[in-house]
Amino acid sequence: MSMVLSWSIVVAQMFLSLAMACAAFRVLGGPRAQDRVVGFDSLYVSAMLLLLTFGIRTGSTLYFEAALIVALLGFVGTTALSKFLLRGEVIE
Amino acid sequence: MNEAAELPAWTLMIVAILLITGAATTLIGSLGLLRLRTFYERVHAPTLGTTFGTACIVIASVIYFSATGTRPVLNEFLILIFVTVTTPVTLMILIRASVLRDRSGNKQVASEQKRG
């Protein structure tokens, strides 16, 4: 029965890696700056979910904290980029 | 994977289904981000991954770690609440920035194109 869980974790990690690849392609080739920021947002959320699946796979608690830090810093980074696009400076 | 052998079968099935559903939803959202045409259509697609995908994978993680009993289980809801609350804020600021950039440039906003 453990085979079902391990194979589903492998499939989920493949899906999330493909999602990260799509978002990275949008970051690299997005026609305008706001496309790149949306791609970055999707990229860090997919990376955070991939860290959570690694945590289920290994049974370790360290991945959860790494995922929480990725979520926090990703939000700060995306907000700073959006503020820069909106106003031309981050802190005013 | 050592603790997973002692778990009941239905718990593992629920965890597996939630994991695959969440990952597939996130993949669909990222494919939409890659495939849709204009920016105002593209900005909707990743919210699938940030709400439904995050919820499914976080609930799968909560069920797995509470069944194995290795650590307190409610920590993942921090991630769920944080991501669900902060993503609309970010995207609203980003859409306002995009509308401002479109209006200051030569390009018209998509809604104004439809209206006019």
Backbone of each chain as ProteinMPNN parsed JSONL, in Angstrom:
{"seq_chain_A": "MSMVLSWSIVVAQMFLSLAMACAAFRVLGGPRAQDRVVGFDSLYVSAMLLLLTFGIRTGSTLYFEAALIVALLGFVGTTALSKFLLRGEVIE", "coords_chain_A": {"N_chain_A": [[0.824, -1.199, 0.0], [2.041, 1.119, 0.544], [3.295, 1.614, -1.775], [1.482, 2.966, -3.402], [1.34, 5.533, -2.292], [4.013, 6.397, -2.563], [4.374, 6.374, -5.342], [2.405, 8.208, -6.076], [3.456, 10.479, -4.938], [5.715, 10.796, -6.515], [4.521, 11.287, -9.008], [3.146, 13.656, -8.421], [5.306, 15.324, -7.898], [6.476, 15.383, -10.416], [4.45, 16.731, -11.848], [4.473, 19.196, -10.502], [7.035, 20.044, -11.079], [6.847, 20.387, -13.836], [5.016, 22.484, -13.809], [6.607, 24.448, -12.612], [8.466, 24.687, -14.671], [6.908, 25.761, -16.762], [6.224, 28.228, -15.591], [8.765, 29.316, -15.324], [9.473, 29.551, -17.972], [7.707, 31.554, -18.707], [8.697, 33.6, -17.14], [11.211, 33.963, -18.322], [10.613, 34.511, -21.023], [8.542, 36.336, -21.112], [6.563, 38.9, -22.56], [6.317, 41.481, -21.446], [7.057, 43.457, -18.471], [5.279, 42.976, -16.362], [4.279, 40.471, -16.971], [6.476, 38.888, -16.419], [6.597, 39.208, -13.646], [4.224, 37.994, -12.771], [4.779, 35.4, -13.606], [6.94, 34.855, -11.926], [5.636, 34.861, -9.458], [3.923, 32.615, -9.735], [5.951, 30.746, -10.0], [7.313, 30.673, -7.492], [5.276, 29.77, -5.832], [4.793, 27.195, -6.861], [7.285, 26.068, -6.302], [7.224, 26.104, -3.529], [5.129, 24.296, -3.017], [6.324, 22.039, -4.046], [8.371, 21.701, -2.186], [6.796, 21.007, 0.012], [5.839, 18.513, -0.815], [8.249, 17.125, -0.876], [8.693, 17.112, 1.849], [6.644, 15.383, 2.734], [7.554, 13.09, 1.503], [10.04, 12.473, 2.709], [9.426, 12.592, 5.393], [10.393, 14.55, 7.063], [10.68, 17.474, 9.17], [11.924, 19.746, 8.406], [11.494, 20.645, 5.831], [9.027, 21.823, 5.872], [9.447, 24.238, 7.243], [11.197, 25.488, 5.513], [9.46, 25.781, 3.341], [7.624, 27.576, 4.415], [9.228, 29.837, 4.744], [9.883, 30.332, 2.089], [7.342, 31.027, 1.127], [6.848, 33.393, 2.597], [9.016, 35.13, 1.844], [8.689, 35.148, -0.898], [6.24, 36.439, -1.184], [6.964, 38.974, -0.222], [8.89, 39.684, -2.131], [7.401, 39.673, -4.552], [5.539, 41.668, -3.99], [7.232, 43.87, -3.696], [8.272, 44.07, -6.292], [5.907, 44.618, -7.695], [5.161, 47.07, -6.554], [7.281, 48.544, -7.456], [6.801, 48.548, -10.192], [4.455, 49.96, -10.137], [4.926, 52.509, -8.983], [7.525, 53.271, -9.481], [9.387, 53.34, -7.517], [10.394, 51.475, -4.602], [10.13, 51.816, -1.763], [8.494, 54.506, -0.389]], "CA_chain_A": [[0.0, 0.0, 0.0], [2.944, 2.266, 0.537], [3.658, 1.889, -3.169], [0.552, 3.965, -3.951], [1.724, 6.863, -1.832], [5.301, 6.825, -3.123], [4.192, 6.705, -6.764], [1.645, 9.454, -6.217], [4.368, 11.591, -4.643], [6.561, 10.989, -7.708], [3.703, 11.921, -10.048], [2.888, 15.036, -8.008], [6.531, 16.105, -8.082], [6.641, 15.648, -11.849], [3.502, 17.785, -12.221], [4.909, 20.486, -9.973], [8.227, 20.463, -11.824], [6.374, 20.93, -15.113], [4.433, 23.797, -13.535], [7.735, 25.362, -12.43], [9.087, 24.937, -15.976], [6.039, 26.698, -17.479], [6.364, 29.559, -14.997], [10.107, 29.824, -15.632], [9.451, 29.984, -19.372], [7.016, 32.839, -18.758], [9.617, 34.595, -16.584], [12.299, 34.252, -19.257], [10.188, 35.003, -22.329], [7.354, 37.169, -21.045], [6.804, 40.076, -23.395], [6.437, 42.73, -20.694], [7.585, 43.255, -17.119], [4.281, 42.41, -15.451], [4.217, 39.034, -17.245], [7.565, 38.235, -15.67], [6.28, 39.199, -12.217], [3.211, 36.948, -12.56], [5.482, 34.134, -13.722], [7.719, 34.665, -10.696], [4.674, 34.507, -8.409], [3.559, 31.21, -9.939], [7.156, 29.921, -9.808], [7.627, 30.4, -6.087], [4.225, 28.941, -5.225], [5.056, 25.808, -7.259], [8.457, 25.594, -5.559], [6.804, 25.855, -2.152], [4.37, 23.041, -2.989], [7.299, 20.96, -4.251], [9.023, 21.473, -0.889], [5.868, 20.273, 0.885], [5.825, 17.101, -1.209], [9.499, 16.536, -0.379], [8.508, 16.87, 3.277], [5.849, 14.155, 2.906], [8.342, 11.946, 1.045], [11.089, 12.095, 3.649], [8.964, 12.607, 6.766], [11.189, 15.495, 7.839], [9.975, 18.726, 9.439], [12.699, 20.898, 7.94], [10.963, 21.141, 4.574], [7.902, 22.712, 6.157], [9.927, 25.579, 7.575], [11.713, 26.062, 4.272], [8.314, 26.197, 2.527], [7.05, 28.784, 5.017], [10.108, 30.97, 4.441], [9.716, 30.623, 0.665], [6.08, 31.746, 0.959], [6.985, 34.755, 3.123], [9.919, 35.962, 1.051], [8.109, 35.304, -2.218], [5.24, 37.518, -1.101], [7.666, 40.262, -0.104], [9.53, 39.977, -3.408], [6.407, 40.029, -5.571], [4.967, 42.978, -3.649], [8.222, 44.903, -4.004], [8.323, 44.239, -7.75], [4.68, 45.278, -8.141], [5.255, 48.471, -6.157], [8.235, 49.209, -8.342], [6.129, 48.8, -11.469], [3.358, 50.923, -9.954], [5.351, 53.85, -8.599], [8.878, 53.595, -9.896], [10.295, 53.1, -6.41], [9.814, 50.447, -3.742], [9.723, 52.437, -0.5], [8.346, 55.943, -0.634]], "C_chain_A": [[0.857, 1.247, 0.0], [3.417, 2.611, -0.87], [2.78, 2.976, -3.776], [0.987, 5.364, -3.567], [3.03, 7.314, -2.472], [5.173, 7.162, -4.608], [3.391, 7.981, -6.949], [2.519, 10.659, -5.883], [5.273, 11.864, -5.835], [5.787, 11.705, -8.808], [3.442, 13.389, -9.706], [4.135, 15.89, -8.185], [6.817, 16.365, -9.552], [5.71, 16.763, -12.319], [3.998, 19.155, -11.751], [6.17, 20.97, -10.666], [7.846, 21.023, -13.191], [5.745, 22.308, -14.931], [5.525, 24.83, -13.327], [8.391, 25.687, -13.762], [8.256, 25.917, -16.793], [6.205, 28.115, -16.938], [7.728, 30.149, -15.309], [10.196, 30.273, -17.084], [8.76, 31.33, -19.508], [7.897, 33.946, -18.169], [10.67, 34.968, -17.615], [11.796, 34.927, -20.514], [8.981, 35.908, -22.319], [7.559, 38.477, -21.774], [6.985, 41.36, -22.595], [6.814, 42.398, -19.256], [6.562, 42.609, -16.201], [4.043, 40.925, -15.72], [5.299, 38.282, -16.475], [7.255, 38.169, -14.186], [5.226, 38.141, -11.905], [3.849, 35.56, -12.664], [6.319, 33.822, -12.499], [6.82, 34.259, -9.544], [4.27, 33.041, -8.514], [4.741, 30.274, -9.68], [7.413, 29.641, -8.338], [6.532, 29.608, -5.398], [4.426, 27.467, -5.591], [6.255, 25.24, -6.517], [8.107, 25.287, -4.114], [6.01, 24.558, -2.042], [5.287, 21.848, -3.207], [8.062, 20.655, -2.961], [8.106, 20.712, 0.065], [5.804, 18.797, 0.496], [7.128, 16.396, -0.831], [9.396, 16.222, 1.11], [7.69, 15.614, 3.54], [6.696, 12.94, 2.543], [9.358, 11.497, 2.086], [10.613, 12.036, 5.083], [9.73, 13.564, 7.649], [10.424, 16.785, 8.035], [10.695, 19.934, 8.864], [12.103, 21.497, 6.678], [9.79, 22.079, 4.788], [8.377, 24.123, 6.444], [10.515, 26.262, 6.355], [10.568, 26.55, 3.394], [7.681, 27.463, 3.08], [7.898, 30.0, 4.691], [10.01, 31.34, 2.965], [8.428, 31.403, 0.433], [6.208, 33.191, 1.423], [7.83, 35.626, 2.208], [9.413, 36.129, -0.38], [7.058, 36.395, -2.243], [5.92, 38.877, -1.039], [8.298, 40.645, -1.446], [8.539, 40.392, -4.472], [5.787, 41.383, -5.283], [5.949, 44.101, -3.962], [8.314, 45.144, -5.505], [7.078, 44.965, -8.273], [4.681, 46.759, -7.773], [6.224, 49.229, -7.049], [7.606, 49.494, -9.696], [5.066, 49.873, -11.334], [3.886, 52.338, -9.79], [6.714, 54.243, -9.132], [9.884, 53.524, -8.775], [9.595, 52.198, -5.403], [9.288, 51.06, -2.459], [9.655, 53.931, -0.719], [7.883, 56.634, 0.622]], "O_chain_A": [[0.446, 2.301, -0.486], [3.874, 3.722, -1.138], [3.25, 3.802, -4.558], [1.007, 6.271, -4.399], [3.157, 8.469, -2.879], [5.784, 8.118, -5.085], [3.658, 8.754, -7.868], [2.354, 11.731, -6.465], [5.57, 13.019, -6.14], [6.309, 12.608, -9.462], [3.505, 14.259, -10.576], [4.039, 17.053, -8.578], [7.334, 17.423, -9.911], [6.115, 17.634, -13.089], [3.952, 20.137, -12.492], [6.363, 22.175, -10.828], [8.432, 22.0, -13.657], [5.909, 23.191, -15.773], [5.406, 25.961, -13.798], [8.827, 26.818, -13.981], [8.807, 26.803, -17.446], [6.314, 29.077, -17.698], [7.843, 31.354, -15.536], [10.891, 31.237, -17.405], [9.166, 32.16, -20.322], [7.858, 35.086, -18.631], [10.995, 36.144, -17.776], [12.46, 35.822, -21.038], [8.436, 36.229, -23.375], [8.607, 39.107, -21.633], [7.731, 42.244, -23.017], [6.883, 41.233, -18.867], [6.917, 41.789, -15.355], [3.651, 40.19, -14.814], [5.07, 37.191, -15.953], [7.603, 37.191, -13.525], [5.32, 37.46, -10.884], [3.503, 34.654, -11.906], [6.407, 32.669, -12.077], [7.192, 33.408, -8.736], [4.272, 32.313, -7.522], [4.563, 29.153, -9.202], [7.698, 28.503, -7.964], [6.815, 28.848, -4.472], [4.256, 26.589, -4.745], [6.254, 24.068, -6.141], [8.622, 24.332, -3.534], [6.189, 23.801, -1.088], [5.074, 20.778, -2.636], [8.365, 19.497, -2.673], [8.569, 19.872, 0.837], [5.725, 17.928, 1.363], [7.119, 15.209, -0.504], [9.927, 15.218, 1.585], [7.997, 14.857, 4.461], [6.587, 11.889, 3.174], [9.526, 10.301, 2.325], [11.314, 11.486, 5.932], [9.722, 13.412, 8.87], [9.615, 17.167, 7.189], [10.139, 21.031, 8.837], [12.184, 22.706, 6.463], [9.57, 23.006, 4.009], [7.796, 25.094, 5.958], [10.357, 27.469, 6.175], [10.673, 27.605, 2.768], [7.249, 28.329, 2.319], [7.368, 31.071, 4.396], [10.048, 32.52, 2.617], [8.409, 32.339, -0.367], [5.744, 34.109, 0.746], [7.421, 36.726, 1.836], [9.682, 37.152, -1.01], [6.981, 37.18, -3.188], [5.508, 39.818, -1.717], [8.242, 41.807, -1.847], [8.783, 41.343, -5.215], [5.533, 42.163, -6.201], [5.548, 45.163, -4.437], [8.422, 46.288, -5.947], [7.166, 45.808, -9.165], [4.26, 47.604, -8.564], [6.017, 50.402, -7.36], [7.842, 50.549, -10.285], [4.794, 50.611, -12.281], [3.354, 53.27, -10.393], [7.024, 55.431, -9.225], [11.088, 53.631, -9.008], [8.366, 52.153, -5.345], [8.129, 50.852, -2.1], [10.616, 54.553, -1.172], [7.698, 57.851, 0.624]]}, "seq_chain_B": "MNEAAELPAWTLMIVAILLITGAATTLIGSLGLLRLRTFYERVHAPTLGTTFGTACIVIASVIYFSATGTRPVLNEFLILIFVTVTTPVTLMILIRASVLRDRSGNKQVASEQKRG", "coords_chain_B": {"N_chain_B": [[9.497, 6.932, 4.515], [9.116, 4.84, 6.192], [7.263, 4.942, 8.229], [4.959, 4.917, 6.808], [4.175, 2.382, 6.118], [2.721, 1.298, 8.173], [0.378, 2.637, 8.246], [-3.233, 2.912, 7.81], [-5.018, 1.787, 4.86], [-6.874, 3.488, 3.643], [-6.2, 6.007, 4.501], [-3.751, 6.458, 3.216], [-4.665, 6.381, 0.606], [-6.331, 8.648, 0.523], [-4.456, 10.67, 0.995], [-2.833, 10.339, -1.262], [-4.624, 10.874, -3.373], [-5.298, 13.533, -2.832], [-2.782, 14.749, -3.105], [-2.165, 14.309, -5.858], [-4.309, 15.595, -7.071], [-3.953, 18.273, -6.227], [-1.408, 18.856, -7.327], [-1.904, 18.498, -10.05], [-3.796, 20.497, -10.492], [-2.251, 22.757, -10.004], [-0.474, 22.498, -12.116], [-2.206, 22.825, -14.303], [-2.928, 25.489, -13.922], [-0.42, 26.724, -14.349], [0.025, 26.013, -16.983], [-2.029, 27.457, -18.175], [-1.05, 29.985, -17.624], [1.073, 29.944, -19.347], [-0.112, 29.633, -21.862], [-2.261, 31.377, -22.418], [-3.397, 34.437, -24.045], [-3.429, 37.413, -23.726], [-2.194, 39.729, -21.199], [-4.092, 40.289, -19.233], [-5.75, 38.108, -19.3], [-3.935, 36.139, -18.619], [-3.266, 36.631, -15.967], [-5.16, 35.537, -14.38], [-4.835, 32.789, -14.339], [-2.737, 31.532, -12.608], [-3.902, 31.616, -10.096], [-5.388, 29.38, -9.643], [-3.44, 27.485, -8.88], [-2.484, 28.731, -6.578], [-4.603, 28.773, -4.793], [-6.412, 26.392, -4.857], [-4.608, 24.281, -5.405], [-2.646, 24.676, -3.413], [-4.264, 24.358, -1.144], [-5.1, 21.645, -1.384], [-2.613, 20.216, -1.278], [-1.58, 21.038, 1.158], [-3.547, 20.056, 2.931], [-3.251, 17.353, 2.435], [-0.668, 17.001, 3.464], [-1.128, 17.626, 6.161], [-2.883, 15.543, 6.886], [-1.239, 13.308, 6.475], [0.97, 13.73, 8.252], [-0.353, 13.911, 10.679], [-1.388, 11.382, 10.856], [0.873, 9.744, 10.947], [1.966, 10.816, 13.229], [4.338, 12.206, 13.785], [4.852, 14.876, 14.345], [3.444, 17.998, 15.615], [0.445, 19.077, 13.974], [-0.796, 21.286, 12.886], [0.689, 23.232, 11.682], [0.913, 23.585, 8.957], [-1.324, 24.933, 8.163], [-0.717, 27.553, 8.545], [0.802, 28.179, 6.246], [-1.189, 27.798, 4.33], [-3.182, 29.74, 5.017], [-1.631, 32.038, 4.812], [-0.721, 32.104, 2.105], [-3.168, 32.092, 0.754], [-4.276, 34.5, 1.603], [-2.413, 36.48, 0.875], [-1.874, 36.356, -1.9], [-4.042, 37.471, -3.583], [-3.753, 40.185, -2.86], [-1.211, 40.866, -3.827], [-1.618, 40.4, -6.577], [-3.595, 42.252, -7.16], [-2.256, 44.695, -6.777], [-0.411, 44.384, -8.791], [-2.012, 44.293, -11.109], [-3.082, 46.842, -11.046], [-0.738, 48.283, -11.442], [-0.165, 47.418, -14.006], [-2.351, 48.391, -15.47], [-1.904, 51.096, -15.149], [0.55, 51.359, -16.48], [-0.268, 50.633, -19.032], [-2.034, 52.672, -19.645], [-0.44, 54.904, -19.599], [1.204, 54.425, -21.715], [1.126, 53.707, -25.246], [-0.588, 51.644, -25.693], [-3.953, 50.493, -25.434], [-6.2, 49.72, -22.706], [-7.475, 46.425, -22.163], [-10.208, 46.123, -21.541], [-11.221, 48.572, -22.274], [-10.846, 48.437, -24.978], [-12.714, 46.528, -25.682], [-15.032, 47.868, -24.985], [-15.023, 50.213, -26.486]], "CA_chain_B": [[8.505, 5.95, 4.094], [9.032, 3.714, 7.114], [6.015, 5.01, 8.996], [3.802, 4.803, 5.931], [3.763, 0.996, 5.983], [1.773, 0.915, 9.22], [-0.851, 3.419, 8.158], [-4.325, 2.231, 7.109], [-4.971, 1.979, 3.411], [-7.693, 4.597, 3.17], [-5.467, 7.251, 4.747], [-2.783, 6.635, 2.137], [-5.391, 6.702, -0.622], [-6.769, 10.05, 0.582], [-3.271, 11.52, 0.827], [-2.376, 10.244, -2.656], [-5.569, 11.576, -4.25], [-5.161, 14.975, -2.615], [-1.511, 15.193, -3.684], [-2.209, 14.349, -7.32], [-5.253, 16.642, -7.461], [-3.334, 19.584, -6.04], [-0.319, 19.061, -8.277], [-2.472, 18.643, -11.391], [-4.417, 21.813, -10.587], [-1.179, 23.74, -10.149], [0.048, 22.377, -13.484], [-3.182, 23.438, -15.216], [-2.778, 26.928, -13.78], [0.807, 27.191, -14.99], [-0.17, 25.895, -18.434], [-2.808, 28.611, -18.564], [-0.136, 31.127, -17.63], [1.935, 29.872, -20.528], [-0.805, 29.534, -23.138], [-3.249, 32.418, -22.71], [-2.836, 35.403, -24.985], [-3.112, 38.734, -23.202], [-1.796, 39.738, -19.788], [-5.254, 40.302, -18.336], [-6.216, 36.721, -19.183], [-2.905, 35.308, -17.977], [-3.12, 36.877, -14.54], [-6.138, 34.729, -13.651], [-4.558, 31.358, -14.339], [-1.988, 30.947, -11.489], [-4.65, 31.573, -8.85], [-5.748, 27.971, -9.429], [-2.39, 26.832, -8.099], [-2.259, 29.305, -5.263], [-5.683, 28.48, -3.848], [-6.864, 24.996, -4.781], [-3.454, 23.4, -5.312], [-2.06, 24.806, -2.083], [-5.171, 23.762, -0.161], [-5.056, 20.181, -1.479], [-1.34, 19.649, -0.845], [-1.448, 21.289, 2.596], [-4.417, 19.131, 3.663], [-2.602, 16.042, 2.344], [0.453, 16.988, 4.41], [-1.689, 17.588, 7.513], [-3.416, 14.2, 7.141], [-0.132, 12.348, 6.565], [1.778, 13.885, 9.462], [-1.138, 13.602, 11.871], [-1.558, 9.929, 10.93], [2.117, 9.142, 11.437], [2.223, 11.277, 14.578], [5.723, 12.603, 13.997], [4.971, 16.258, 14.835], [2.142, 18.683, 15.625], [-0.002, 19.016, 12.593], [-1.521, 22.44, 12.368], [1.606, 24.255, 11.189], [0.748, 23.838, 7.533], [-2.395, 25.889, 7.912], [-0.063, 28.859, 8.409], [1.116, 28.367, 4.832], [-2.445, 27.91, 3.581], [-3.793, 31.05, 5.28], [-0.757, 33.103, 4.323], [-0.727, 32.153, 0.637], [-4.5, 32.457, 0.28], [-4.558, 35.908, 1.876], [-1.493, 37.444, 0.28], [-1.804, 36.351, -3.362], [-4.883, 38.494, -4.212], [-3.205, 41.524, -2.617], [-0.125, 41.057, -4.788], [-2.104, 40.471, -7.948], [-4.308, 43.52, -7.345], [-1.252, 45.753, -6.978], [0.217, 44.164, -10.099], [-2.951, 44.681, -12.164], [-3.136, 48.309, -11.06], [0.483, 48.752, -12.091], [-0.251, 47.131, -15.432], [-3.296, 49.349, -16.054], [-1.226, 52.395, -15.196], [1.55, 51.334, -17.551], [-0.947, 50.605, -20.321], [-2.651, 53.965, -19.933], [0.585, 55.905, -19.875], [1.81, 54.136, -22.996], [0.255, 53.809, -26.405], [-1.564, 50.555, -25.76], [-5.195, 50.661, -24.701], [-6.542, 48.632, -21.797], [-8.281, 45.44, -22.877], [-11.633, 46.362, -21.352], [-11.609, 49.729, -23.067], [-10.916, 47.999, -26.359], [-13.994, 45.861, -25.902], [-16.114, 48.829, -24.86], [-15.018, 51.129, -27.611]], "C_chain_B": [[8.393, 4.787, 5.068], [7.714, 3.72, 7.872], [4.816, 4.73, 8.11], [3.318, 3.366, 5.799], [2.712, 0.617, 7.016], [0.462, 1.67, 9.116], [-1.953, 2.611, 7.482], [-4.387, 2.659, 5.65], [-5.746, 3.213, 2.984], [-7.014, 5.933, 3.441], [-4.477, 7.522, 3.625], [-3.486, 6.983, 0.829], [-5.831, 8.164, -0.64], [-5.595, 10.984, 0.36], [-2.811, 11.524, -0.624], [-3.299, 11.018, -3.59], [-5.448, 13.088, -4.083], [-3.875, 15.509, -3.222], [-1.608, 15.326, -5.199], [-3.179, 15.426, -7.792], [-4.636, 18.032, -7.338], [-2.247, 19.862, -7.054], [-0.854, 19.247, -9.689], [-3.137, 20.0, -11.554], [-3.366, 22.903, -10.749], [-0.591, 23.709, -11.557], [-0.892, 23.012, -14.498], [-3.093, 24.958, -15.144], [-1.534, 27.451, -14.463], [0.731, 27.049, -16.502], [-1.006, 27.046, -18.967], [-1.967, 29.876, -18.591], [0.735, 31.139, -18.867], [1.161, 30.068, -21.821], [-1.72, 30.709, -23.457], [-2.587, 33.616, -23.382], [-2.454, 36.725, -24.342], [-2.768, 38.654, -21.721], [-2.99, 39.643, -18.865], [-5.958, 38.955, -18.302], [-5.224, 35.876, -18.401], [-2.877, 35.464, -16.475], [-4.125, 36.064, -13.724], [-5.664, 33.297, -13.434], [-3.79, 30.861, -13.106], [-2.744, 30.932, -10.175], [-5.229, 30.189, -8.573], [-4.721, 27.284, -8.539], [-2.262, 27.402, -6.707], [-3.404, 29.051, -4.303], [-5.962, 26.985, -3.753], [-5.689, 24.028, -4.66], [-2.795, 23.445, -3.951], [-2.95, 24.162, -1.029], [-5.091, 22.246, -0.193], [-3.76, 19.627, -0.916], [-1.133, 19.879, 0.648], [-2.329, 20.325, 3.394], [-3.857, 17.709, 3.589], [-1.458, 15.928, 3.341], [-0.042, 16.904, 5.85], [-2.181, 16.187, 7.838], [-2.272, 13.202, 7.317], [0.614, 12.489, 7.878], [0.97, 13.683, 10.721], [-1.382, 12.102, 11.985], [-0.283, 9.255, 11.408], [2.474, 9.62, 12.833], [3.644, 11.727, 14.831], [5.847, 14.009, 14.561], [3.591, 16.867, 14.914], [1.743, 19.124, 14.232], [-0.496, 20.321, 12.034], [-0.603, 23.508, 11.789], [1.353, 24.591, 9.74], [-0.365, 24.816, 7.239], [-1.878, 27.317, 7.901], [0.222, 29.155, 6.952], [-0.151, 28.597, 4.044], [-3.072, 29.291, 3.757], [-2.947, 32.15, 4.662], [-0.826, 33.227, 2.803], [-2.088, 32.595, 0.127], [-4.791, 33.929, 0.504], [-3.677, 36.82, 1.039], [-1.503, 37.454, -1.245], [-2.766, 37.343, -4.021], [-4.37, 39.907, -4.018], [-2.126, 41.831, -3.645], [-0.664, 41.241, -6.201], [-2.899, 41.75, -8.2], [-3.336, 44.668, -7.553], [-0.646, 45.633, -8.366], [-0.704, 44.582, -11.24], [-3.087, 46.193, -12.224], [-1.897, 48.891, -11.722], [0.413, 48.549, -13.594], [-1.211, 48.088, -16.134], [-2.663, 50.717, -16.175], [-0.212, 52.441, -16.316], [0.882, 51.325, -18.915], [-1.526, 51.974, -20.664], [-1.609, 55.025, -20.249], [1.253, 55.671, -21.218], [0.818, 54.296, -24.13], [-0.85, 52.772, -26.404], [-2.799, 50.887, -24.939], [-5.403, 49.477, -23.767], [-7.528, 47.705, -22.502], [-9.776, 45.705, -22.728], [-12.082, 47.574, -22.174], [-11.678, 49.385, -24.546], [-12.253, 47.337, -26.653], [-15.132, 46.877, -25.889], [-16.168, 49.74, -26.076], [-15.031, 50.341, -28.897]], "O_chain_B": [[7.654, 3.838, 4.807], [7.12, 2.673, 8.129], [3.759, 4.343, 8.608], [2.173, 3.139, 5.409], [1.902, -0.278, 6.779], [-0.482, 1.359, 9.842], [-1.666, 1.727, 6.674], [-3.892, 3.716, 5.258], [-5.33, 3.916, 2.063], [-7.224, 6.893, 2.7], [-4.362, 8.646, 3.138], [-2.979, 7.776, 0.036], [-5.728, 8.842, -1.662], [-5.708, 11.97, -0.368], [-2.443, 12.568, -1.162], [-2.838, 11.727, -4.485], [-5.489, 13.834, -5.061], [-3.866, 16.6, -3.793], [-1.184, 16.335, -5.764], [-2.922, 16.1, -8.79], [-4.777, 18.865, -8.233], [-2.158, 20.968, -7.588], [-0.327, 20.059, -10.449], [-3.06, 20.601, -12.626], [-3.546, 23.847, -11.517], [-0.251, 24.748, -12.123], [-0.444, 23.66, -15.444], [-3.172, 25.64, -16.165], [-1.573, 28.507, -15.094], [1.299, 27.861, -17.232], [-0.751, 27.559, -20.057], [-2.139, 30.733, -19.458], [1.095, 32.2, -19.379], [1.703, 30.61, -22.784], [-1.943, 31.016, -24.628], [-1.371, 33.791, -23.302], [-1.292, 37.128, -24.396], [-3.019, 37.64, -21.069], [-2.92, 38.989, -17.825], [-6.7, 38.682, -17.359], [-5.612, 35.008, -17.619], [-2.504, 34.528, -15.767], [-3.964, 35.916, -12.513], [-6.048, 32.658, -12.454], [-4.169, 29.816, -12.577], [-2.29, 30.303, -9.219], [-5.527, 29.851, -7.428], [-5.069, 26.598, -7.578], [-1.97, 26.677, -5.757], [-3.197, 29.108, -3.091], [-5.774, 26.38, -2.698], [-5.759, 23.061, -3.9], [-2.428, 22.412, -3.39], [-2.455, 23.495, -0.121], [-5.021, 21.614, 0.862], [-3.79, 18.663, -0.15], [-0.576, 19.024, 1.335], [-1.899, 19.825, 4.434], [-3.965, 16.946, 4.549], [-1.289, 14.893, 3.987], [0.545, 16.199, 6.671], [-1.934, 15.684, 8.935], [-2.324, 12.348, 8.203], [0.871, 11.493, 8.554], [1.535, 13.317, 11.751], [-1.566, 11.593, 13.09], [-0.338, 8.303, 12.187], [3.197, 8.935, 13.556], [4.123, 11.648, 15.962], [6.853, 14.318, 15.2], [2.647, 16.322, 14.343], [2.586, 19.496, 13.416], [-0.608, 20.463, 10.816], [-1.073, 24.59, 11.438], [1.546, 25.731, 9.318], [-0.367, 25.463, 6.192], [-2.509, 28.203, 7.323], [-0.074, 30.246, 6.466], [-0.203, 29.48, 3.188], [-3.449, 29.939, 2.78], [-3.475, 33.085, 4.059], [-0.973, 34.329, 2.274], [-2.173, 33.379, -0.819], [-5.475, 34.553, -0.306], [-4.152, 37.841, 0.541], [-1.168, 38.479, -1.84], [-2.351, 38.022, -4.96], [-4.525, 40.747, -4.904], [-2.115, 42.9, -4.255], [-0.223, 42.127, -6.932], [-2.89, 42.279, -9.312], [-3.56, 45.524, -8.409], [-0.396, 46.633, -9.038], [-0.247, 45.156, -12.228], [-3.195, 46.771, -13.306], [-1.981, 49.866, -12.469], [0.869, 49.393, -14.367], [-0.941, 48.546, -17.244], [-2.852, 51.416, -17.17], [-0.115, 53.44, -17.029], [1.389, 51.933, -19.858], [-1.513, 52.389, -21.823], [-1.845, 55.927, -21.053], [1.81, 56.599, -21.805], [-0.212, 54.952, -23.978], [-1.903, 52.962, -27.013], [-2.699, 51.493, -23.872], [-4.874, 48.387, -23.986], [-8.32, 48.147, -23.335], [-10.533, 45.531, -23.684], [-13.193, 47.593, -22.705], [-12.471, 49.966, -25.287], [-12.851, 47.542, -27.709], [-16.077, 46.774, -26.671], [-17.239, 50.001, -26.623], [-15.029, 50.927, -29.98]]}, "name": "protein", "num_of_chains": 2, "seq": "MSMVLSWSIVVAQMFLSLAMACAAFRVLGGPRAQDRVVGFDSLYVSAMLLLLTFGIRTGSTLYFEAALIVALLGFVGTTALSKFLLRGEVIEMNEAAELPAWTLMIVAILLITGAATTLIGSLGLLRLRTFYERVHAPTLGTTFGTACIVIASVIYFSATGTRPVLNEFLILIFVTVTTPVTLMILIRASVLRDRSGNKQVASEQKRG"}
